[in-house]
């Protein structure tokens, strides 16, 4: 999963619609990101079974690094694999 630093809190169902992957895979990745402190998981007060996911400040701090990596890939994408 690629983290979007402007990501607003999103419920699992919203993430599922935007990510082409199985529910099991998304759940595993979200749990890993929560474990590593890159995504927070909160339970809205108006919902007993739903959770919202949002990126943490630690994840936001990775943005410049990821942007540099993406720029490098764009510049070198013409190279043969």
PDB file as gemmi writes it, atoms N, CA and C in Angstrom:
CRYST1    1.000    1.000    1.000  90.00  90.00  90.00 P 1                      
ATOM      1  N   UNK A   1       0.838  -1.183   0.000  1.00  0.00           N  
ATOM      2  CA  UNK A   1       0.000   0.000   0.000  1.00  0.00           C  
ATOM      3  C   UNK A   1       0.876   1.236   0.000  1.00  0.00           C  
ATOM      4  N   UNK A   2       0.497   2.177  -0.791  1.00  0.00           N  
ATOM      5  CA  UNK A   2       1.198   3.446  -0.797  1.00  0.00           C  
ATOM      6  C   UNK A   2       0.408   4.405   0.072  1.00  0.00           C  
ATOM      7  N   UNK A   3       1.100   5.033   0.995  1.00  0.00           N  
ATOM      8  CA  UNK A   3       0.434   5.966   1.888  1.00  0.00           C  
ATOM      9  C   UNK A   3       0.322   7.333   1.243  1.00  0.00           C  
ATOM     10  N   UNK A   4      -0.825   7.919   1.370  1.00  0.00           N  
ATOM     11  CA  UNK A   4      -1.074   9.259   0.880  1.00  0.00           C  
ATOM     12  C   UNK A   4      -1.036  10.192   2.074  1.00  0.00           C  
ATOM     13  N   UNK A   5      -0.102  11.122   2.077  1.00  0.00           N  
ATOM     14  CA  UNK A   5       0.051  11.977   3.258  1.00  0.00           C  
ATOM     15  C   UNK A   5      -1.144  12.894   3.485  1.00  0.00           C  
ATOM     16  N   UNK A   6      -2.019  13.046   2.507  1.00  0.00           N  
ATOM     17  CA  UNK A   6      -3.212  13.862   2.663  1.00  0.00           C  
ATOM     18  C   UNK A   6      -4.433  13.006   2.989  1.00  0.00           C  
ATOM     19  N   UNK A   7      -4.204  11.738   3.224  1.00  0.00           N  
ATOM     20  CA  UNK A   7      -5.303  10.802   3.449  1.00  0.00           C  
ATOM     21  C   UNK A   7      -6.114  11.208   4.676  1.00  0.00           C  
ATOM     22  N   UNK A   8      -7.380  11.369   4.475  1.00  0.00           N  
ATOM     23  CA  UNK A   8      -8.294  11.589   5.579  1.00  0.00           C  
ATOM     24  C   UNK A   8      -8.610  10.234   6.187  1.00  0.00           C  
ATOM     25  N   UNK A   9      -9.078  10.218   7.427  1.00  0.00           N  
ATOM     26  CA  UNK A   9      -9.479   8.923   7.984  1.00  0.00           C  
ATOM     27  C   UNK A   9     -10.445   8.212   7.048  1.00  0.00           C  
ATOM     28  N   UNK A  10     -10.221   6.919   6.871  1.00  0.00           N  
ATOM     29  CA  UNK A  10     -11.062   6.138   5.962  1.00  0.00           C  
ATOM     30  C   UNK A  10     -11.439   4.821   6.624  1.00  0.00           C  
ATOM     31  N   UNK A  11     -12.644   4.397   6.368  1.00  0.00           N  
ATOM     32  CA  UNK A  11     -13.089   3.090   6.857  1.00  0.00           C  
ATOM     33  C   UNK A  11     -12.580   2.005   5.922  1.00  0.00           C  
ATOM     34  N   UNK A  12     -12.556   0.783   6.429  1.00  0.00           N  
ATOM     35  CA  UNK A  12     -12.049  -0.338   5.651  1.00  0.00           C  
ATOM     36  C   UNK A  12     -12.779  -0.441   4.307  1.00  0.00           C  
ATOM     37  N   UNK A  13     -14.089  -0.292   4.325  1.00  0.00           N  
ATOM     38  CA  UNK A  13     -14.866  -0.424   3.080  1.00  0.00           C  
ATOM     39  C   UNK A  13     -14.446   0.607   2.038  1.00  0.00           C  
ATOM     40  N   UNK A  14     -14.094   1.812   2.483  1.00  0.00           N  
ATOM     41  CA  UNK A  14     -13.630   2.844   1.555  1.00  0.00           C  
ATOM     42  C   UNK A  14     -12.259   2.476   0.979  1.00  0.00           C  
ATOM     43  N   UNK A  15     -11.397   1.957   1.835  1.00  0.00           N  
ATOM     44  CA  UNK A  15     -10.078   1.530   1.368  1.00  0.00           C  
ATOM     45  C   UNK A  15     -10.206   0.381   0.390  1.00  0.00           C  
ATOM     46  N   UNK A  16     -11.084  -0.550   0.689  1.00  0.00           N  
ATOM     47  CA  UNK A  16     -11.279  -1.724  -0.164  1.00  0.00           C  
ATOM     48  C   UNK A  16     -11.692  -1.305  -1.570  1.00  0.00           C  
ATOM     49  N   UNK A  17     -12.534  -0.284  -1.674  1.00  0.00           N  
ATOM     50  CA  UNK A  17     -12.985   0.193  -2.985  1.00  0.00           C  
ATOM     51  C   UNK A  17     -11.840   0.788  -3.796  1.00  0.00           C  
ATOM     52  N   UNK A  18     -10.861   1.370  -3.110  1.00  0.00           N  
ATOM     53  CA  UNK A  18      -9.785   2.069  -3.820  1.00  0.00           C  
ATOM     54  C   UNK A  18      -8.532   1.226  -4.026  1.00  0.00           C  
ATOM     55  N   UNK A  19      -8.502   0.027  -3.440  1.00  0.00           N  
ATOM     56  CA  UNK A  19      -7.321  -0.830  -3.534  1.00  0.00           C  
ATOM     57  C   UNK A  19      -7.714  -2.141  -4.201  1.00  0.00           C  
ATOM     58  N   UNK A  20      -7.012  -2.486  -5.243  1.00  0.00           N  
ATOM     59  CA  UNK A  20      -7.304  -3.721  -5.976  1.00  0.00           C  
ATOM     60  C   UNK A  20      -6.576  -4.891  -5.314  1.00  0.00           C  
ATOM     61  N   UNK A  21      -7.163  -5.376  -4.226  1.00  0.00           N  
ATOM     62  CA  UNK A  21      -6.571  -6.490  -3.486  1.00  0.00           C  
ATOM     63  C   UNK A  21      -7.669  -7.147  -2.648  1.00  0.00           C  
ATOM     64  N   UNK A  22      -7.373  -8.333  -2.153  1.00  0.00           N  
ATOM     65  CA  UNK A  22      -8.368  -9.043  -1.348  1.00  0.00           C  
ATOM     66  C   UNK A  22      -8.508  -8.405   0.032  1.00  0.00           C  
ATOM     67  N   UNK A  23      -9.636  -8.630   0.657  1.00  0.00           N  
ATOM     68  CA  UNK A  23      -9.871  -8.125   2.009  1.00  0.00           C  
ATOM     69  C   UNK A  23      -8.821  -8.646   2.979  1.00  0.00           C  
ATOM     70  N   UNK A  24      -8.458  -9.892   2.820  1.00  0.00           N  
ATOM     71  CA  UNK A  24      -7.460 -10.505   3.700  1.00  0.00           C  
ATOM     72  C   UNK A  24      -6.119  -9.796   3.572  1.00  0.00           C  
ATOM     73  N   UNK A  25      -5.701  -9.532   2.349  1.00  0.00           N  
ATOM     74  CA  UNK A  25      -4.418  -8.860   2.122  1.00  0.00           C  
ATOM     75  C   UNK A  25      -4.450  -7.439   2.673  1.00  0.00           C  
ATOM     76  N   UNK A  26      -5.523  -6.722   2.437  1.00  0.00           N  
ATOM     77  CA  UNK A  26      -5.638  -5.352   2.952  1.00  0.00           C  
ATOM     78  C   UNK A  26      -5.602  -5.355   4.474  1.00  0.00           C  
ATOM     79  N   UNK A  27      -6.313  -6.281   5.089  1.00  0.00           N  
ATOM     80  CA  UNK A  27      -6.333  -6.381   6.544  1.00  0.00           C  
ATOM     81  C   UNK A  27      -4.937  -6.649   7.085  1.00  0.00           C  
ATOM     82  N   UNK A  28      -4.229  -7.574   6.479  1.00  0.00           N  
ATOM     83  CA  UNK A  28      -2.857  -7.888   6.918  1.00  0.00           C  
ATOM     84  C   UNK A  28      -1.952  -6.673   6.818  1.00  0.00           C  
ATOM     85  N   UNK A  29      -2.020  -5.987   5.677  1.00  0.00           N  
ATOM     86  CA  UNK A  29      -1.157  -4.809   5.476  1.00  0.00           C  
ATOM     87  C   UNK A  29      -1.510  -3.692   6.452  1.00  0.00           C  
ATOM     88  N   UNK A  30      -2.783  -3.458   6.665  1.00  0.00           N  
ATOM     89  CA  UNK A  30      -3.187  -2.436   7.629  1.00  0.00           C  
ATOM     90  C   UNK A  30      -2.688  -2.789   9.026  1.00  0.00           C  
ATOM     91  N   UNK A  31      -2.831  -4.045   9.413  1.00  0.00           N  
ATOM     92  CA  UNK A  31      -2.349  -4.470  10.733  1.00  0.00           C  
ATOM     93  C   UNK A  31      -0.842  -4.277  10.866  1.00  0.00           C  
ATOM     94  N   UNK A  32      -0.094  -4.563   9.801  1.00  0.00           N  
ATOM     95  CA  UNK A  32       1.356  -4.355   9.825  1.00  0.00           C  
ATOM     96  C   UNK A  32       1.688  -2.869   9.960  1.00  0.00           C  
ATOM     97  N   UNK A  33       0.969  -2.040   9.217  1.00  0.00           N  
ATOM     98  CA  UNK A  33       1.210  -0.598   9.283  1.00  0.00           C  
ATOM     99  C   UNK A  33       0.861  -0.033  10.652  1.00  0.00           C  
ATOM    100  N   UNK A  34      -0.208  -0.544  11.266  1.00  0.00           N  
ATOM    101  CA  UNK A  34      -0.571  -0.130  12.622  1.00  0.00           C  
ATOM    102  C   UNK A  34       0.527  -0.568  13.595  1.00  0.00           C  
ATOM    103  N   UNK A  35       0.972  -1.789  13.472  1.00  0.00           N  
ATOM    104  CA  UNK A  35       2.013  -2.330  14.350  1.00  0.00           C  
ATOM    105  C   UNK A  35       3.289  -1.494  14.295  1.00  0.00           C  
ATOM    106  N   UNK A  36       3.628  -1.007  13.113  1.00  0.00           N  
ATOM    107  CA  UNK A  36       4.856  -0.235  12.929  1.00  0.00           C  
ATOM    108  C   UNK A  36       4.656   1.273  13.141  1.00  0.00           C  
ATOM    109  N   UNK A  37       3.452   1.656  13.526  1.00  0.00           N  
ATOM    110  CA  UNK A  37       3.192   3.049  13.861  1.00  0.00           C  
ATOM    111  C   UNK A  37       3.015   3.979  12.676  1.00  0.00           C  
ATOM    112  N   UNK A  38       2.732   3.421  11.504  1.00  0.00           N  
ATOM    113  CA  UNK A  38       2.549   4.253  10.319  1.00  0.00           C  
ATOM    114  C   UNK A  38       1.088   4.581  10.044  1.00  0.00           C  
ATOM    115  N   UNK A  39       0.194   3.775  10.592  1.00  0.00           N  
ATOM    116  CA  UNK A  39      -1.250   3.980  10.447  1.00  0.00           C  
ATOM    117  C   UNK A  39      -1.874   3.844  11.823  1.00  0.00           C  
ATOM    118  N   UNK A  40      -2.846   4.699  12.110  1.00  0.00           N  
ATOM    119  CA  UNK A  40      -3.588   4.557  13.364  1.00  0.00           C  
ATOM    120  C   UNK A  40      -4.973   4.008  13.054  1.00  0.00           C  
ATOM    121  N   UNK A  41      -5.479   3.260  13.988  1.00  0.00           N  
ATOM    122  CA  UNK A  41      -6.807   2.642  13.844  1.00  0.00           C  
ATOM    123  C   UNK A  41      -7.656   3.128  15.012  1.00  0.00           C  
ATOM    124  N   UNK A  42      -8.766   3.766  14.693  1.00  0.00           N  
ATOM    125  CA  UNK A  42      -9.656   4.266  15.735  1.00  0.00           C  
ATOM    126  C   UNK A  42     -11.072   3.780  15.478  1.00  0.00           C  
ATOM    127  N   UNK A  43     -11.835   3.720  16.550  1.00  0.00           N  
ATOM    128  CA  UNK A  43     -13.223   3.289  16.445  1.00  0.00           C  
ATOM    129  C   UNK A  43     -14.120   4.498  16.683  1.00  0.00           C  
ATOM    130  N   UNK A  44     -14.865   4.900  15.659  1.00  0.00           N  
ATOM    131  CA  UNK A  44     -15.773   6.040  15.837  1.00  0.00           C  
ATOM    132  C   UNK A  44     -16.790   5.754  16.940  1.00  0.00           C  
ATOM    133  N   UNK A  45     -17.163   6.780  17.646  1.00  0.00           N  
ATOM    134  CA  UNK A  45     -18.103   6.596  18.755  1.00  0.00           C  
ATOM    135  C   UNK A  45     -19.483   6.147  18.289  1.00  0.00           C  
ATOM    136  N   UNK A  46     -19.825   6.438  17.048  1.00  0.00           N  
ATOM    137  CA  UNK A  46     -21.161   6.093  16.566  1.00  0.00           C  
ATOM    138  C   UNK A  46     -21.231   4.711  15.922  1.00  0.00           C  
ATOM    139  N   UNK A  47     -20.137   3.950  15.970  1.00  0.00           N  
ATOM    140  CA  UNK A  47     -20.132   2.646  15.323  1.00  0.00           C  
ATOM    141  C   UNK A  47     -19.435   1.609  16.197  1.00  0.00           C  
ATOM    142  N   UNK A  48     -20.139   0.523  16.421  1.00  0.00           N  
ATOM    143  CA  UNK A  48     -19.609  -0.530  17.281  1.00  0.00           C  
ATOM    144  C   UNK A  48     -18.624  -1.437  16.555  1.00  0.00           C  
ATOM    145  N   UNK A  49     -18.800  -1.630  15.247  1.00  0.00           N  
ATOM    146  CA  UNK A  49     -17.998  -2.599  14.515  1.00  0.00           C  
ATOM    147  C   UNK A  49     -17.074  -1.994  13.466  1.00  0.00           C  
ATOM    148  N   UNK A  50     -17.195  -0.716  13.206  1.00  0.00           N  
ATOM    149  CA  UNK A  50     -16.383  -0.084  12.163  1.00  0.00           C  
ATOM    150  C   UNK A  50     -15.153   0.587  12.779  1.00  0.00           C  
ATOM    151  N   UNK A  51     -14.102   0.649  11.994  1.00  0.00           N  
ATOM    152  CA  UNK A  51     -12.884   1.333  12.399  1.00  0.00           C  
ATOM    153  C   UNK A  51     -12.473   2.289  11.296  1.00  0.00           C  
ATOM    154  N   UNK A  52     -11.767   3.319  11.679  1.00  0.00           N  
ATOM    155  CA  UNK A  52     -11.213   4.253  10.714  1.00  0.00           C  
ATOM    156  C   UNK A  52      -9.693   4.175  10.777  1.00  0.00           C  
ATOM    157  N   UNK A  53      -9.079   4.305   9.616  1.00  0.00           N  
ATOM    158  CA  UNK A  53      -7.627   4.247   9.500  1.00  0.00           C  
ATOM    159  C   UNK A  53      -7.124   5.581   8.980  1.00  0.00           C  
ATOM    160  N   UNK A  54      -6.041   6.052   9.567  1.00  0.00           N  
ATOM    161  CA  UNK A  54      -5.414   7.279   9.080  1.00  0.00           C  
ATOM    162  C   UNK A  54      -3.908   7.168   9.274  1.00  0.00           C  
ATOM    163  N   UNK A  55      -3.173   7.934   8.484  1.00  0.00           N  
ATOM    164  CA  UNK A  55      -1.728   7.858   8.605  1.00  0.00           C  
ATOM    165  C   UNK A  55      -1.269   8.686   9.806  1.00  0.00           C  
ATOM    166  N   UNK A  56      -0.144   8.294  10.360  1.00  0.00           N  
ATOM    167  CA  UNK A  56       0.404   8.966  11.535  1.00  0.00           C  
ATOM    168  C   UNK A  56       1.415  10.028  11.103  1.00  0.00           C  
ATOM    169  N   UNK A  57       1.850  10.810  12.060  1.00  0.00           N  
ATOM    170  CA  UNK A  57       2.894  11.806  11.789  1.00  0.00           C  
ATOM    171  C   UNK A  57       4.178  11.127  11.331  1.00  0.00           C  
ATOM    172  N   UNK A  58       4.486   9.956  11.886  1.00  0.00           N  
ATOM    173  CA  UNK A  58       5.672   9.216  11.444  1.00  0.00           C  
ATOM    174  C   UNK A  58       5.577   8.878   9.958  1.00  0.00           C  
ATOM    175  N   UNK A  59       4.407   8.459   9.524  1.00  0.00           N  
ATOM    176  CA  UNK A  59       4.224   8.137   8.101  1.00  0.00           C  
ATOM    177  C   UNK A  59       4.348   9.395   7.249  1.00  0.00           C  
ATOM    178  N   UNK A  60       3.787  10.502   7.729  1.00  0.00           N  
ATOM    179  CA  UNK A  60       3.889  11.750   6.986  1.00  0.00           C  
ATOM    180  C   UNK A  60       5.344  12.177   6.826  1.00  0.00           C  
ATOM    181  N   UNK A  61       6.163  11.868   7.826  1.00  0.00           N  
ATOM    182  CA  UNK A  61       7.571  12.269   7.751  1.00  0.00           C  
ATOM    183  C   UNK A  61       8.329  11.492   6.679  1.00  0.00           C  
ATOM    184  N   UNK A  62       7.785  10.381   6.213  1.00  0.00           N  
ATOM    185  CA  UNK A  62       8.412   9.599   5.142  1.00  0.00           C  
ATOM    186  C   UNK A  62       8.146  10.182   3.754  1.00  0.00           C  
ATOM    187  N   UNK A  63       7.238  11.097   3.657  1.00  0.00           N  
ATOM    188  CA  UNK A  63       6.823  11.632   2.365  1.00  0.00           C  
ATOM    189  C   UNK A  63       7.978  12.144   1.507  1.00  0.00           C  
ATOM    190  N   UNK A  64       8.897  12.962   2.038  1.00  0.00           N  
ATOM    191  CA  UNK A  64       9.993  13.440   1.184  1.00  0.00           C  
ATOM    192  C   UNK A  64      10.886  12.305   0.678  1.00  0.00           C  
ATOM    193  N   UNK A  65      11.084  11.306   1.503  1.00  0.00           N  
ATOM    194  CA  UNK A  65      11.909  10.159   1.109  1.00  0.00           C  
ATOM    195  C   UNK A  65      11.229   9.385  -0.009  1.00  0.00           C  
ATOM    196  N   UNK A  66       9.943   9.117   0.158  1.00  0.00           N  
ATOM    197  CA  UNK A  66       9.201   8.387  -0.864  1.00  0.00           C  
ATOM    198  C   UNK A  66       9.124   9.178  -2.161  1.00  0.00           C  
ATOM    199  N   UNK A  67       8.944  10.496  -2.063  1.00  0.00           N  
ATOM    200  CA  UNK A  67       8.873  11.316  -3.264  1.00  0.00           C  
ATOM    201  C   UNK A  67      10.188  11.261  -4.037  1.00  0.00           C  
ATOM    202  N   UNK A  68      11.303  11.284  -3.316  1.00  0.00           N  
ATOM    203  CA  UNK A  68      12.617  11.164  -3.957  1.00  0.00           C  
ATOM    204  C   UNK A  68      12.742   9.824  -4.671  1.00  0.00           C  
ATOM    205  N   UNK A  69      12.289   8.780  -4.028  1.00  0.00           N  
ATOM    206  CA  UNK A  69      12.331   7.442  -4.632  1.00  0.00           C  
ATOM    207  C   UNK A  69      11.452   7.393  -5.885  1.00  0.00           C  
ATOM    208  N   UNK A  70      10.245   7.922  -5.808  1.00  0.00           N  
ATOM    209  CA  UNK A  70       9.344   7.936  -6.968  1.00  0.00           C  
ATOM    210  C   UNK A  70       9.944   8.746  -8.118  1.00  0.00           C  
ATOM    211  N   UNK A  71      10.566   9.877  -7.788  1.00  0.00           N  
ATOM    212  CA  UNK A  71      11.207  10.700  -8.823  1.00  0.00           C  
ATOM    213  C   UNK A  71      12.332   9.928  -9.503  1.00  0.00           C  
ATOM    214  N   UNK A  72      13.121   9.216  -8.718  1.00  0.00           N  
ATOM    215  CA  UNK A  72      14.222   8.426  -9.276  1.00  0.00           C  
ATOM    216  C   UNK A  72      13.683   7.360 -10.234  1.00  0.00           C  
ATOM    217  N   UNK A  73      12.623   6.681  -9.830  1.00  0.00           N  
ATOM    218  CA  UNK A  73      12.021   5.658 -10.674  1.00  0.00           C  
ATOM    219  C   UNK A  73      11.533   6.283 -11.983  1.00  0.00           C  
ATOM    220  N   UNK A  74      10.884   7.427 -11.891  1.00  0.00           N  
ATOM    221  CA  UNK A  74      10.411   8.106 -13.101  1.00  0.00           C  
ATOM    222  C   UNK A  74      11.572   8.446 -14.038  1.00  0.00           C  
ATOM    223  N   UNK A  75      12.667   8.907 -13.487  1.00  0.00           N  
ATOM    224  CA  UNK A  75      13.824   9.296 -14.292  1.00  0.00           C  
ATOM    225  C   UNK A  75      14.527   8.085 -14.930  1.00  0.00           C  
ATOM    226  N   UNK A  76      14.435   6.940 -14.284  1.00  0.00           N  
ATOM    227  CA  UNK A  76      15.170   5.773 -14.744  1.00  0.00           C  
ATOM    228  C   UNK A  76      14.269   4.665 -15.305  1.00  0.00           C  
ATOM    229  N   UNK A  77      13.024   4.982 -15.511  1.00  0.00           N  
ATOM    230  CA  UNK A  77      12.100   3.950 -15.984  1.00  0.00           C  
ATOM    231  C   UNK A  77      12.383   3.506 -17.417  1.00  0.00           C  
ATOM    232  N   UNK A  78      13.210   4.227 -18.130  1.00  0.00           N  
ATOM    233  CA  UNK A  78      13.569   3.857 -19.497  1.00  0.00           C  
ATOM    234  C   UNK A  78      14.612   2.741 -19.536  1.00  0.00           C  
ATOM    235  N   UNK A  79      15.229   2.460 -18.390  1.00  0.00           N  
ATOM    236  CA  UNK A  79      16.267   1.419 -18.360  1.00  0.00           C  
ATOM    237  C   UNK A  79      15.645   0.043 -18.505  1.00  0.00           C  
ATOM    238  N   UNK A  80      16.308  -0.855 -19.230  1.00  0.00           N  
ATOM    239  CA  UNK A  80      15.777  -2.221 -19.367  1.00  0.00           C  
ATOM    240  C   UNK A  80      15.848  -2.971 -18.037  1.00  0.00           C  
ATOM    241  N   UNK A  81      14.928  -3.862 -17.885  1.00  0.00           N  
ATOM    242  CA  UNK A  81      14.895  -4.665 -16.651  1.00  0.00           C  
ATOM    243  C   UNK A  81      15.761  -5.885 -16.796  1.00  0.00           C  
TER     244      UNK A  81                                                      
END                                                                             
